[in-house]
Amino acid sequence: MASSRLRVGFLFCAAALVSLSVSAQAPRYIAGQEDYLAPELRAKVERLKGDAARKRTDNGNVLERATVIWDWANCPENSIQSL
């Protein structure tokens, strides 16, 4: 059990660090302008931002949040729209 929590914590921290480094270099999203993310991924990212502002990350939501962060940081070429 502790090993599983440690692994999840490590994965979340790694994803958060990747996300921070990517977001520092990525263009900022401004509503109404052309977005670099596909609409589905943008919706997940915006939902994550709102959820994170309301509730801290815990054992119940860490995997879902880490998955969104991972997808955001590593979005496949077909989800990136032209800048």
Distance bins in CASP14 RR format, pairs under 12 A and 6 or more apart:
PFRMAT RR
TARGET T0000
AUTHOR 0000-0000-0000
RMODE 2
METHOD distances of the structure
MODEL  1
1 7 0 0 0 0 0 1 0 0 0 0 0
1 8 0 0 0 0 0 1 0 0 0 0 0
1 59 0 0 0 0 0 1 0 0 0 0 0
2 8 0 0 0 0 0 1 0 0 0 0 0
2 9 0 0 0 0 0 1 0 0 0 0 0
2 59 0 0 0 0 0 1 0 0 0 0 0
3 9 0 0 0 0 0 1 0 0 0 0 0
3 10 0 0 0 0 0 1 0 0 0 0 0
4 10 0 0 0 0 0 1 0 0 0 0 0
4 11 0 0 0 0 0 1 0 0 0 0 0
4 59 0 0 0 0 1 0 0 0 0 0 0
4 62 0 0 0 0 0 1 0 0 0 0 0
4 63 0 0 0 0 0 1 0 0 0 0 0
5 11 0 0 0 0 0 1 0 0 0 0 0
5 12 0 0 0 0 0 1 0 0 0 0 0
5 58 0 0 0 0 0 1 0 0 0 0 0
5 59 1 0 0 1 0 0 0 0 0 0 0
5 60 0 0 0 0 0 1 0 0 0 0 0
5 62 0 0 0 0 1 0 0 0 0 0 0
5 63 0 0 0 0 0 1 0 0 0 0 0
6 12 0 0 0 0 0 1 0 0 0 0 0
6 13 0 0 0 0 0 1 0 0 0 0 0
6 59 0 0 0 0 0 1 0 0 0 0 0
6 62 0 0 0 0 0 1 0 0 0 0 0
7 13 0 0 0 0 0 1 0 0 0 0 0
7 14 0 0 0 0 0 1 0 0 0 0 0
7 62 0 0 0 0 0 1 0 0 0 0 0
7 63 0 0 0 0 0 1 0 0 0 0 0
7 66 0 0 0 0 0 1 0 0 0 0 0
8 14 0 0 0 0 0 1 0 0 0 0 0
8 15 0 0 0 0 0 1 0 0 0 0 0
8 57 0 0 0 0 0 1 0 0 0 0 0
8 58 0 0 0 0 0 1 0 0 0 0 0
8 59 1 0 0 1 0 0 0 0 0 0 0
8 60 0 0 0 0 1 0 0 0 0 0 0
8 61 0 0 0 0 0 1 0 0 0 0 0
8 62 1 0 1 0 0 0 0 0 0 0 0
8 63 1 0 0 1 0 0 0 0 0 0 0
8 64 0 0 0 0 0 1 0 0 0 0 0
8 65 0 0 0 0 0 1 0 0 0 0 0
8 66 1 0 0 1 0 0 0 0 0 0 0
8 67 0 0 0 0 0 1 0 0 0 0 0
9 15 0 0 0 0 1 0 0 0 0 0 0
9 16 0 0 0 0 1 0 0 0 0 0 0
9 17 0 0 0 0 0 1 0 0 0 0 0
9 57 0 0 0 0 1 0 0 0 0 0 0
9 58 0 0 0 0 0 1 0 0 0 0 0
9 59 0 0 0 0 1 0 0 0 0 0 0
9 62 1 0 0 1 0 0 0 0 0 0 0
9 63 0 0 0 0 1 0 0 0 0 0 0
9 65 0 0 0 0 0 1 0 0 0 0 0
9 66 0 0 0 0 1 0 0 0 0 0 0
10 16 0 0 0 0 0 1 0 0 0 0 0
10 17 0 0 0 0 0 1 0 0 0 0 0
10 62 0 0 0 0 0 1 0 0 0 0 0
10 66 0 0 0 0 0 1 0 0 0 0 0
11 17 0 0 0 0 0 1 0 0 0 0 0
11 18 0 0 0 0 0 1 0 0 0 0 0
11 57 0 0 0 0 0 1 0 0 0 0 0
11 62 0 0 0 0 1 0 0 0 0 0 0
11 63 0 0 0 0 1 0 0 0 0 0 0
11 65 0 0 0 0 0 1 0 0 0 0 0
11 66 1 0 1 0 0 0 0 0 0 0 0
11 67 0 0 0 0 1 0 0 0 0 0 0
11 69 0 0 0 0 1 0 0 0 0 0 0
11 70 0 0 0 0 1 0 0 0 0 0 0
12 18 0 0 0 0 0 1 0 0 0 0 0
12 19 0 0 0 0 0 1 0 0 0 0 0
12 52 0 0 0 0 0 1 0 0 0 0 0
12 56 0 0 0 0 0 1 0 0 0 0 0
12 57 1 0 0 1 0 0 0 0 0 0 0
12 58 0 0 0 0 0 1 0 0 0 0 0
12 59 0 0 0 0 0 1 0 0 0 0 0
12 60 0 0 0 0 0 1 0 0 0 0 0
12 61 0 0 0 0 0 1 0 0 0 0 0
12 62 1 0 1 0 0 0 0 0 0 0 0
12 63 0 0 0 0 1 0 0 0 0 0 0
12 64 0 0 0 0 0 1 0 0 0 0 0
12 65 1 0 0 1 0 0 0 0 0 0 0
12 66 1 0 1 0 0 0 0 0 0 0 0
12 67 0 0 0 0 1 0 0 0 0 0 0
12 68 0 0 0 0 0 1 0 0 0 0 0
12 69 1 0 0 1 0 0 0 0 0 0 0
12 70 0 0 0 0 1 0 0 0 0 0 0
13 19 0 0 0 0 0 1 0 0 0 0 0
13 20 0 0 0 0 0 1 0 0 0 0 0
13 57 0 0 0 0 0 1 0 0 0 0 0
13 62 0 0 0 0 0 1 0 0 0 0 0
13 65 0 0 0 0 0 1 0 0 0 0 0
13 66 0 0 0 0 1 0 0 0 0 0 0
13 69 0 0 0 0 0 1 0 0 0 0 0
14 20 0 0 0 0 0 1 0 0 0 0 0
14 21 0 0 0 0 0 1 0 0 0 0 0
14 66 0 0 0 0 1 0 0 0 0 0 0
14 69 0 0 0 0 1 0 0 0 0 0 0
14 70 0 0 0 0 1 0 0 0 0 0 0
14 73 0 0 0 0 1 0 0 0 0 0 0
14 74 0 0 0 0 0 1 0 0 0 0 0
15 21 0 0 0 0 0 1 0 0 0 0 0
15 22 0 0 0 0 0 1 0 0 0 0 0
15 23 0 0 0 0 0 1 0 0 0 0 0
15 48 0 0 0 0 0 1 0 0 0 0 0
15 57 0 0 0 0 0 1 0 0 0 0 0
15 62 0 0 0 0 1 0 0 0 0 0 0
15 63 0 0 0 0 0 1 0 0 0 0 0
15 64 0 0 0 0 0 1 0 0 0 0 0
15 65 0 0 0 0 1 0 0 0 0 0 0
15 66 1 0 1 0 0 0 0 0 0 0 0
15 67 0 0 0 0 1 0 0 0 0 0 0
15 68 0 0 0 0 1 0 0 0 0 0 0
15 69 1 0 1 0 0 0 0 0 0 0 0
15 70 1 0 1 0 0 0 0 0 0 0 0
15 71 0 0 0 0 1 0 0 0 0 0 0
15 72 0 0 0 0 1 0 0 0 0 0 0
15 73 1 0 0 1 0 0 0 0 0 0 0
15 74 0 0 0 0 1 0 0 0 0 0 0
16 22 0 0 0 0 0 1 0 0 0 0 0
16 23 0 0 0 0 0 1 0 0 0 0 0
16 48 0 0 0 0 0 1 0 0 0 0 0
16 52 0 0 0 0 0 1 0 0 0 0 0
16 57 0 0 0 0 1 0 0 0 0 0 0
16 62 0 0 0 0 0 1 0 0 0 0 0
16 65 0 0 0 0 1 0 0 0 0 0 0
16 66 0 0 0 0 1 0 0 0 0 0 0
16 68 0 0 0 0 0 1 0 0 0 0 0
16 69 1 0 0 1 0 0 0 0 0 0 0
16 70 0 0 0 0 0 1 0 0 0 0 0
16 72 0 0 0 0 0 1 0 0 0 0 0
16 73 0 0 0 0 1 0 0 0 0 0 0
17 23 0 0 0 0 0 1 0 0 0 0 0
17 24 0 0 0 0 0 1 0 0 0 0 0
17 66 0 0 0 0 0 1 0 0 0 0 0
17 69 0 0 0 0 1 0 0 0 0 0 0
17 70 0 0 0 0 0 1 0 0 0 0 0
17 73 0 0 0 0 1 0 0 0 0 0 0
18 24 0 0 0 0 0 1 0 0 0 0 0
18 25 0 0 0 0 0 1 0 0 0 0 0
18 26 0 0 0 0 0 1 0 0 0 0 0
18 66 0 0 0 0 0 1 0 0 0 0 0
18 69 1 0 0 1 0 0 0 0 0 0 0
18 70 1 0 0 1 0 0 0 0 0 0 0
18 71 0 0 0 0 0 1 0 0 0 0 0
18 72 0 0 0 0 1 0 0 0 0 0 0
18 73 1 0 1 0 0 0 0 0 0 0 0
18 74 1 0 0 1 0 0 0 0 0 0 0
18 75 0 0 0 0 0 1 0 0 0 0 0
19 25 0 0 0 0 0 1 0 0 0 0 0
19 26 0 0 0 0 1 0 0 0 0 0 0
19 45 0 0 0 0 1 0 0 0 0 0 0
19 48 0 0 0 0 1 0 0 0 0 0 0
19 49 0 0 0 0 0 1 0 0 0 0 0
19 52 0 0 0 0 0 1 0 0 0 0 0
19 65 0 0 0 0 0 1 0 0 0 0 0
19 66 0 0 0 0 1 0 0 0 0 0 0
19 67 0 0 0 0 0 1 0 0 0 0 0
19 68 0 0 0 0 1 0 0 0 0 0 0
19 69 1 0 1 0 0 0 0 0 0 0 0
19 70 0 0 0 0 1 0 0 0 0 0 0
19 71 0 0 0 0 0 1 0 0 0 0 0
19 72 1 0 0 1 0 0 0 0 0 0 0
19 73 1 0 1 0 0 0 0 0 0 0 0
19 74 0 0 0 0 1 0 0 0 0 0 0
19 75 0 0 0 0 0 1 0 0 0 0 0
20 26 0 0 0 0 0 1 0 0 0 0 0
20 69 0 0 0 0 1 0 0 0 0 0 0
20 72 0 0 0 0 0 1 0 0 0 0 0
20 73 0 0 0 0 1 0 0 0 0 0 0
21 69 0 0 0 0 0 1 0 0 0 0 0
21 72 0 0 0 0 0 1 0 0 0 0 0
21 73 0 0 0 0 1 0 0 0 0 0 0
22 36 0 0 0 0 0 1 0 0 0 0 0
22 37 0 0 0 0 0 1 0 0 0 0 0
22 45 0 0 0 0 0 1 0 0 0 0 0
22 69 0 0 0 0 1 0 0 0 0 0 0
22 70 0 0 0 0 0 1 0 0 0 0 0
22 71 0 0 0 0 0 1 0 0 0 0 0
22 72 1 0 0 1 0 0 0 0 0 0 0
22 73 1 0 1 0 0 0 0 0 0 0 0
22 74 0 0 0 0 1 0 0 0 0 0 0
22 75 0 0 0 0 1 0 0 0 0 0 0
22 80 0 0 0 0 0 1 0 0 0 0 0
23 29 0 0 0 0 1 0 0 0 0 0 0
23 36 0 0 0 0 0 1 0 0 0 0 0
23 37 0 0 0 0 0 1 0 0 0 0 0
23 45 0 0 0 0 1 0 0 0 0 0 0
23 48 0 0 0 0 0 1 0 0 0 0 0
23 49 0 0 0 0 0 1 0 0 0 0 0
23 69 0 0 0 0 1 0 0 0 0 0 0
23 72 0 0 0 0 1 0 0 0 0 0 0
23 73 0 0 0 0 1 0 0 0 0 0 0
24 73 0 0 0 0 0 1 0 0 0 0 0
25 36 0 0 0 0 0 1 0 0 0 0 0
25 73 0 0 0 0 0 1 0 0 0 0 0
26 35 0 0 0 0 0 1 0 0 0 0 0
26 36 1 0 0 1 0 0 0 0 0 0 0
26 37 0 0 0 0 1 0 0 0 0 0 0
26 45 0 0 0 0 0 1 0 0 0 0 0
26 72 0 0 0 0 1 0 0 0 0 0 0
26 73 0 0 0 0 1 0 0 0 0 0 0
26 75 0 0 0 0 1 0 0 0 0 0 0
26 80 0 0 0 0 0 1 0 0 0 0 0
26 83 0 0 0 0 0 1 0 0 0 0 0
27 33 0 0 0 0 1 0 0 0 0 0 0
27 34 0 0 0 0 1 0 0 0 0 0 0
27 35 0 0 0 0 1 0 0 0 0 0 0
27 36 1 0 0 1 0 0 0 0 0 0 0
27 37 0 0 0 0 0 1 0 0 0 0 0
27 80 0 0 0 0 0 1 0 0 0 0 0
27 81 0 0 0 0 0 1 0 0 0 0 0
27 82 0 0 0 0 0 1 0 0 0 0 0
27 83 1 0 0 1 0 0 0 0 0 0 0
28 35 0 0 0 0 0 1 0 0 0 0 0
28 36 0 0 0 0 1 0 0 0 0 0 0
28 37 0 0 0 0 0 1 0 0 0 0 0
28 83 0 0 0 0 0 1 0 0 0 0 0
29 35 1 0 1 0 0 0 0 0 0 0 0
29 36 1 0 0 1 0 0 0 0 0 0 0
29 37 1 0 0 1 0 0 0 0 0 0 0
29 39 0 0 0 0 0 1 0 0 0 0 0
29 41 0 0 0 0 0 1 0 0 0 0 0
29 42 1 0 0 1 0 0 0 0 0 0 0
29 43 0 0 0 0 0 1 0 0 0 0 0
29 45 0 0 0 0 1 0 0 0 0 0 0
29 46 0 0 0 0 1 0 0 0 0 0 0
29 49 0 0 0 0 0 1 0 0 0 0 0
29 72 0 0 0 0 0 1 0 0 0 0 0
29 81 0 0 0 0 0 1 0 0 0 0 0
29 83 0 0 0 0 0 1 0 0 0 0 0
30 36 0 0 0 0 0 1 0 0 0 0 0
30 42 0 0 0 0 0 1 0 0 0 0 0
31 42 0 0 0 0 0 1 0 0 0 0 0
31 46 0 0 0 0 1 0 0 0 0 0 0
32 42 0 0 0 0 0 1 0 0 0 0 0
33 42 0 0 0 0 0 1 0 0 0 0 0
33 81 0 0 0 0 0 1 0 0 0 0 0
33 83 0 0 0 0 0 1 0 0 0 0 0
34 42 0 0 0 0 0 1 0 0 0 0 0
34 80 0 0 0 0 0 1 0 0 0 0 0
34 81 1 0 0 1 0 0 0 0 0 0 0
34 82 1 0 0 1 0 0 0 0 0 0 0
34 83 1 0 0 1 0 0 0 0 0 0 0
35 41 0 0 0 0 1 0 0 0 0 0 0
35 42 1 0 1 0 0 0 0 0 0 0 0
35 43 0 0 0 0 0 1 0 0 0 0 0
35 45 0 0 0 0 1 0 0 0 0 0 0
35 46 0 0 0 0 0 1 0 0 0 0 0
35 75 0 0 0 0 0 1 0 0 0 0 0
35 79 0 0 0 0 0 1 0 0 0 0 0
35 80 0 0 0 0 1 0 0 0 0 0 0
35 81 1 0 0 1 0 0 0 0 0 0 0
35 82 0 0 0 0 0 1 0 0 0 0 0
35 83 0 0 0 0 1 0 0 0 0 0 0
36 42 0 0 0 0 1 0 0 0 0 0 0
36 45 0 0 0 0 0 1 0 0 0 0 0
36 72 0 0 0 0 0 1 0 0 0 0 0
36 75 0 0 0 0 1 0 0 0 0 0 0
36 77 0 0 0 0 0 1 0 0 0 0 0
36 79 0 0 0 0 1 0 0 0 0 0 0
36 80 1 0 1 0 0 0 0 0 0 0 0
36 81 1 0 0 1 0 0 0 0 0 0 0
36 82 0 0 0 0 1 0 0 0 0 0 0
36 83 1 0 1 0 0 0 0 0 0 0 0
37 43 0 0 0 0 1 0 0 0 0 0 0
37 44 0 0 0 0 1 0 0 0 0 0 0
37 45 1 0 0 1 0 0 0 0 0 0 0
37 46 0 0 0 0 1 0 0 0 0 0 0
37 68 0 0 0 0 0 1 0 0 0 0 0
37 71 0 0 0 0 1 0 0 0 0 0 0
37 72 1 0 0 1 0 0 0 0 0 0 0
37 73 0 0 0 0 0 1 0 0 0 0 0
37 74 0 0 0 0 0 1 0 0 0 0 0
37 75 1 0 0 1 0 0 0 0 0 0 0
37 76 0 0 0 0 0 1 0 0 0 0 0
37 78 0 0 0 0 0 1 0 0 0 0 0
37 79 1 0 0 1 0 0 0 0 0 0 0
37 80 1 0 0 1 0 0 0 0 0 0 0
37 81 1 0 0 1 0 0 0 0 0 0 0
37 82 0 0 0 0 0 1 0 0 0 0 0
37 83 0 0 0 0 0 1 0 0 0 0 0
38 44 0 0 0 0 1 0 0 0 0 0 0
38 45 0 0 0 0 0 1 0 0 0 0 0
38 71 0 0 0 0 0 1 0 0 0 0 0
38 72 0 0 0 0 0 1 0 0 0 0 0
38 75 1 0 0 1 0 0 0 0 0 0 0
38 76 0 0 0 0 1 0 0 0 0 0 0
38 77 0 0 0 0 0 1 0 0 0 0 0
38 78 1 0 0 1 0 0 0 0 0 0 0
38 79 1 1 0 0 0 0 0 0 0 0 0
38 80 1 0 0 1 0 0 0 0 0 0 0
38 81 1 0 0 1 0 0 0 0 0 0 0
38 82 0 0 0 0 0 1 0 0 0 0 0
39 45 0 0 0 0 0 1 0 0 0 0 0
39 46 0 0 0 0 0 1 0 0 0 0 0
39 79 0 0 0 0 1 0 0 0 0 0 0
39 81 0 0 0 0 1 0 0 0 0 0 0
40 46 0 0 0 0 0 1 0 0 0 0 0
40 47 0 0 0 0 0 1 0 0 0 0 0
40 68 0 0 0 0 0 1 0 0 0 0 0
40 71 0 0 0 0 1 0 0 0 0 0 0
40 72 0 0 0 0 0 1 0 0 0 0 0
40 75 0 0 0 0 0 1 0 0 0 0 0
40 76 0 0 0 0 0 1 0 0 0 0 0
40 78 0 0 0 0 0 1 0 0 0 0 0
40 79 1 0 0 1 0 0 0 0 0 0 0
40 81 0 0 0 0 0 1 0 0 0 0 0
41 47 0 0 0 0 0 1 0 0 0 0 0
41 48 0 0 0 0 0 1 0 0 0 0 0
41 67 0 0 0 0 0 1 0 0 0 0 0
41 68 0 0 0 0 1 0 0 0 0 0 0
41 69 0 0 0 0 0 1 0 0 0 0 0
41 70 0 0 0 0 0 1 0 0 0 0 0
41 71 1 0 0 1 0 0 0 0 0 0 0
41 72 1 0 0 1 0 0 0 0 0 0 0
41 73 0 0 0 0 0 1 0 0 0 0 0
41 74 0 0 0 0 0 1 0 0 0 0 0
41 75 1 0 1 0 0 0 0 0 0 0 0
41 76 0 0 0 0 1 0 0 0 0 0 0
41 78 0 0 0 0 0 1 0 0 0 0 0
41 79 1 0 1 0 0 0 0 0 0 0 0
41 80 0 0 0 0 1 0 0 0 0 0 0
41 81 0 0 0 0 0 1 0 0 0 0 0
42 48 0 0 0 0 0 1 0 0 0 0 0
42 49 0 0 0 0 0 1 0 0 0 0 0
42 68 0 0 0 0 0 1 0 0 0 0 0
42 71 0 0 0 0 0 1 0 0 0 0 0
42 72 0 0 0 0 1 0 0 0 0 0 0
42 75 0 0 0 0 1 0 0 0 0 0 0
42 79 0 0 0 0 1 0 0 0 0 0 0
42 80 0 0 0 0 0 1 0 0 0 0 0
42 81 0 0 0 0 1 0 0 0 0 0 0
43 49 0 0 0 0 0 1 0 0 0 0 0
43 50 0 0 0 0 0 1 0 0 0 0 0
43 68 0 0 0 0 0 1 0 0 0 0 0
43 71 0 0 0 0 0 1 0 0 0 0 0
43 72 0 0 0 0 0 1 0 0 0 0 0
43 79 0 0 0 0 0 1 0 0 0 0 0
44 50 0 0 0 0 0 1 0 0 0 0 0
44 51 0 0 0 0 0 1 0 0 0 0 0
44 64 0 0 0 0 1 0 0 0 0 0 0
44 65 0 0 0 0 0 1 0 0 0 0 0
44 67 0 0 0 0 1 0 0 0 0 0 0
44 68 1 0 1 0 0 0 0 0 0 0 0
44 69 0 0 0 0 1 0 0 0 0 0 0
44 70 0 0 0 0 0 1 0 0 0 0 0
44 71 1 0 0 1 0 0 0 0 0 0 0
44 72 1 0 0 1 0 0 0 0 0 0 0
44 75 0 0 0 0 0 1 0 0 0 0 0
44 79 0 0 0 0 0 1 0 0 0 0 0
45 51 0 0 0 0 0 1 0 0 0 0 0
45 52 0 0 0 0 0 1 0 0 0 0 0
45 65 0 0 0 0 0 1 0 0 0 0 0
45 67 0 0 0 0 0 1 0 0 0 0 0
45 68 1 0 0 1 0 0 0 0 0 0 0
45 69 0 0 0 0 1 0 0 0 0 0 0
45 70 0 0 0 0 0 1 0 0 0 0 0
45 71 0 0 0 0 1 0 0 0 0 0 0
45 72 1 0 1 0 0 0 0 0 0 0 0
45 73 0 0 0 0 0 1 0 0 0 0 0
45 75 0 0 0 0 1 0 0 0 0 0 0
45 79 0 0 0 0 0 1 0 0 0 0 0
46 52 0 0 0 0 0 1 0 0 0 0 0
46 53 0 0 0 0 0 1 0 0 0 0 0
46 68 0 0 0 0 0 1 0 0 0 0 0
46 72 0 0 0 0 0 1 0 0 0 0 0
47 53 0 0 0 0 0 1 0 0 0 0 0
47 54 0 0 0 0 0 1 0 0 0 0 0
47 61 0 0 0 0 0 1 0 0 0 0 0
47 64 0 0 0 0 0 1 0 0 0 0 0
47 65 0 0 0 0 0 1 0 0 0 0 0
47 68 1 0 0 1 0 0 0 0 0 0 0
47 72 0 0 0 0 0 1 0 0 0 0 0
48 54 0 0 0 0 0 1 0 0 0 0 0
48 55 0 0 0 0 0 1 0 0 0 0 0
48 57 0 0 0 0 0 1 0 0 0 0 0
48 61 0 0 0 0 1 0 0 0 0 0 0
48 62 0 0 0 0 0 1 0 0 0 0 0
48 64 0 0 0 0 1 0 0 0 0 0 0
48 65 1 0 0 1 0 0 0 0 0 0 0
48 66 0 0 0 0 0 1 0 0 0 0 0
48 67 0 0 0 0 1 0 0 0 0 0 0
48 68 1 0 1 0 0 0 0 0 0 0 0
48 69 1 0 0 1 0 0 0 0 0 0 0
48 70 0 0 0 0 0 1 0 0 0 0 0
48 71 0 0 0 0 1 0 0 0 0 0 0
48 72 1 0 0 1 0 0 0 0 0 0 0
49 65 0 0 0 0 0 1 0 0 0 0 0
49 68 0 0 0 0 1 0 0 0 0 0 0
49 69 0 0 0 0 0 1 0 0 0 0 0
49 72 0 0 0 0 0 1 0 0 0 0 0
50 65 0 0 0 0 0 1 0 0 0 0 0
50 68 0 0 0 0 0 1 0 0 0 0 0
51 57 0 0 0 0 1 0 0 0 0 0 0
51 58 0 0 0 0 0 1 0 0 0 0 0
51 60 0 0 0 0 0 1 0 0 0 0 0
51 61 1 0 0 1 0 0 0 0 0 0 0
51 62 0 0 0 0 0 1 0 0 0 0 0
51 64 0 0 0 0 1 0 0 0 0 0 0
51 65 1 0 0 1 0 0 0 0 0 0 0
51 68 0 0 0 0 1 0 0 0 0 0 0
51 69 0 0 0 0 0 1 0 0 0 0 0
52 58 0 0 0 0 0 1 0 0 0 0 0
52 61 0 0 0 0 1 0 0 0 0 0 0
52 62 0 0 0 0 0 1 0 0 0 0 0
52 64 0 0 0 0 0 1 0 0 0 0 0
52 65 1 0 0 1 0 0 0 0 0 0 0
52 66 0 0 0 0 0 1 0 0 0 0 0
52 68 0 0 0 0 1 0 0 0 0 0 0
52 69 0 0 0 0 1 0 0 0 0 0 0
54 61 0 0 0 0 0 1 0 0 0 0 0
55 61 1 0 0 1 0 0 0 0 0 0 0
55 62 0 0 0 0 0 1 0 0 0 0 0
55 64 0 0 0 0 0 1 0 0 0 0 0
55 65 0 0 0 0 0 1 0 0 0 0 0
56 62 0 0 0 0 0 1 0 0 0 0 0
56 65 0 0 0 0 0 1 0 0 0 0 0
57 63 0 0 0 0 0 1 0 0 0 0 0
57 64 0 0 0 0 1 0 0 0 0 0 0
57 65 1 0 1 0 0 0 0 0 0 0 0
57 66 0 0 0 0 1 0 0 0 0 0 0
57 68 0 0 0 0 0 1 0 0 0 0 0
57 69 0 0 0 0 0 1 0 0 0 0 0
58 64 0 0 0 0 0 1 0 0 0 0 0
58 65 0 0 0 0 1 0 0 0 0 0 0
59 65 0 0 0 0 0 1 0 0 0 0 0
59 66 0 0 0 0 0 1 0 0 0 0 0
60 66 0 0 0 0 0 1 0 0 0 0 0
61 67 0 0 0 0 0 1 0 0 0 0 0
61 68 0 0 0 0 0 1 0 0 0 0 0
61 69 0 0 0 0 0 1 0 0 0 0 0
62 68 0 0 0 0 0 1 0 0 0 0 0
62 69 0 0 0 0 0 1 0 0 0 0 0
62 70 0 0 0 0 0 1 0 0 0 0 0
63 69 0 0 0 0 0 1 0 0 0 0 0
63 70 0 0 0 0 0 1 0 0 0 0 0
64 70 0 0 0 0 0 1 0 0 0 0 0
64 71 0 0 0 0 0 1 0 0 0 0 0
65 71 0 0 0 0 0 1 0 0 0 0 0
65 72 0 0 0 0 0 1 0 0 0 0 0
66 72 0 0 0 0 0 1 0 0 0 0 0
66 73 0 0 0 0 0 1 0 0 0 0 0
66 74 0 0 0 0 0 1 0 0 0 0 0
67 73 0 0 0 0 0 1 0 0 0 0 0
67 74 0 0 0 0 0 1 0 0 0 0 0
68 74 0 0 0 0 0 1 0 0 0 0 0
68 75 0 0 0 0 0 1 0 0 0 0 0
69 75 0 0 0 0 0 1 0 0 0 0 0
70 76 0 0 0 0 0 1 0 0 0 0 0
71 79 0 0 0 0 1 0 0 0 0 0 0
71 80 0 0 0 0 0 1 0 0 0 0 0
72 79 0 0 0 0 1 0 0 0 0 0 0
72 80 0 0 0 0 0 1 0 0 0 0 0
74 80 0 0 0 0 0 1 0 0 0 0 0
75 81 0 0 0 0 0 1 0 0 0 0 0
END
